[in-house]
Structure formats: structure tokens, C-alpha cells
Amino acid sequence: KGPILFSMAMAQEIFPLSIREMGKAAAPAAILAVLKADGYGLGAKELSRAALRAGAVRIGVATANEAIELAGVECPLQIMSAVFPEELAMLIDAGIQHSLFA
């Protein structure tokens, strides 16, 4: 358990640094930070806020449910997959924008 906890602590420190460095390298492009599920156990809300503080302007997630978990984080969210019709109401209620696939 010790090395895993150490790795998680390192990841929490390195993540914002990585966002800042990518922002410098990609300038003038904006940064979309894509988070996987619960931020690989680090907490999606915590990592999304860290990414925004580090310069990301948008957060990407895989699914509508992951977007709902981030409701309240003050930034645009990009759902990277199709949204099912039964998910539309919860996204609209949460004020989350989504892409349409045709």
C-alpha cells in the first residue's frame, strides 16, 4: 500500500504541472483536460478543479454519468461519447451541454 499511496500523492502534484506545461507547449491553443472516471481514484472533482487552476479551460469526460458527477464545477464539460436519449433530461436539468452525433 505504501508505494501506491506515494504514487497517488505524486500524481496529485504532477497533474497540474503537466497541464501547465502542455498549455505552454500548445499555446495559443486552449487545453481540454480529459479525466477518466474518478480521476483514477484521485477524485474527478478535485482533479478537474486542479486542471482549471493550472490553465485548462474545459474538462472532457467519457460519459453522461461522469459529466453529472462534475456538475457544479464551473467550466464547460465535453462528453466524449454518444449521449443516450434517456440521459438527455438529466443533462439538461444539470445544465450540461452535450454533442449531437448523426
C-alpha positions in Angstrom: 0.0 0.0 0.0 2.8 2.5 0.7 4.1 2.8 -2.9 0.5 3.1 -4.2 -0.3 5.9 -1.8 3.0 7.6 -2.7 2.2 7.3 -6.4 -1.3 8.9 -5.8 0.3 11.8 -3.8 2.8 12.2 -6.6 0.1 12.2 -9.3 -1.9 14.9 -7.4 1.2 17.1 -7.5 2.3 16.3 -11.1 -1.1 16.6 -12.7 -1.4 20.4 -12.5 2.3 20.8 -13.5 1.6 18.6 -16.6 -1.4 20.8 -17.5 0.7 24.0 -17.2 3.5 22.5 -19.3 1.0 21.3 -22.0 -0.5 24.7 -22.0 2.8 26.4 -22.6 3.7 23.9 -25.4 0.3 24.2 -27.1 -0.1 28.0 -26.8 -2.1 29.7 -28.1 -4.4 26.7 -28.2 -6.7 26.1 -25.2 -6.4 23.0 -23.0 -9.1 20.4 -22.7 -8.2 18.1 -19.7 -9.8 14.7 -20.2 -10.5 12.8 -16.9 -11.1 9.1 -16.6 -13.9 8.0 -14.3 -13.0 9.2 -10.8 -9.6 10.5 -11.9 -8.1 7.1 -11.4 -9.1 7.2 -7.8 -7.8 10.7 -7.2 -11.3 12.3 -7.4 -12.7 13.7 -10.6 -13.9 17.0 -9.0 -10.6 17.6 -7.3 -8.6 16.9 -10.5 -10.9 19.0 -12.6 -10.5 21.9 -10.3 -6.8 21.4 -10.2 -6.7 21.3 -14.1 -8.7 24.6 -14.2 -6.4 26.3 -11.8 -3.5 25.1 -13.9 -4.9 26.6 -17.1 -7.3 24.1 -18.6 -10.4 25.8 -20.0 -12.6 22.7 -20.5 -13.0 19.3 -18.9 -13.6 16.2 -21.0 -15.3 13.1 -19.7 -16.3 9.8 -21.3 -19.9 9.5 -20.4 -23.0 11.5 -19.3 -22.8 10.0 -15.8 -19.2 11.2 -15.4 -20.4 14.7 -16.5 -23.2 14.6 -13.9 -20.6 13.8 -11.2 -18.9 17.0 -12.2 -22.0 19.2 -12.1 -21.2 22.3 -10.2 -17.6 22.6 -11.5 -17.5 26.0 -13.1 -16.3 25.2 -16.6 -17.6 23.8 -19.9 -17.7 20.0 -19.9 -17.3 17.9 -23.1 -18.8 14.5 -23.1 -16.6 12.4 -25.4 -19.1 9.7 -26.4 -22.7 9.5 -27.6 -25.4 10.5 -25.2 -28.4 8.2 -25.0 -31.9 9.6 -25.3 -32.7 8.6 -21.7 -29.8 10.7 -20.5 -30.9 13.9 -22.1 -33.2 15.1 -19.3 -30.6 14.7 -16.6 -28.0 16.6 -18.6 -30.5 19.4 -19.4 -31.5 19.6 -15.7 -27.9 19.8 -14.7 -27.1 22.5 -17.3 -24.6 20.3 -19.1 -24.1 20.8 -22.8 -23.6 17.8 -25.0 -22.6 17.0 -28.6 -25.0 15.5 -31.0 -23.9 12.6 -33.2 -25.6 11.9 -36.5 
